[in-house]
Amino acid sequence: MAKLRHIAMVVEDIEKTAQFYEKSFEMKRVRRTPTAIGLSDGVVSLVIIDSNNANMKGDPKRGVHHFGFVVDDVEAMTRTVEGNGAQYHGELRDNQKPRAMGERKFRDPTGQIFDLTCVDYARDTWQVDVTK
């Protein structure tokens, strides 16, 4: 079963945005790269992405960019979502394990981006409780 476990937003000032969510909702900072900050409430992860991040590919959209599902079997769910009209949109590799897939991205039939990831990556990278 797929579980919604992260939401990503694109903003101009990642530090200011992260501080707002940390202070307002007591979210914990669990990850930092030069162009993204990951926060977590322990169940769901909020990833704040700098608008200059190379993965945005010049996308001018700001605000909620995509959401992610944790799934037991990424390959099987890939077949399911593509069978239901999703189109492959790319993927991120796990920096800790260079050959491992981190997140596989798709566009749904209306163009909304979502991604699929395995339990290990969600637990280790997003810092979310994958048992709930």
Secondary structure, DSSP 8 states (H G I E B T S, - for coil): --EEEEEEEEES-HHHHHHHHHHHH--EEEEEETTEEEEE-SSSEEEEEETT-GGGTT----EEEEEEEE-S-HHHHHHHHHHTT-EEEEEEE-TTSTTSEEEEEEE-TTS-EEEEE-HHHIIIII---TT-
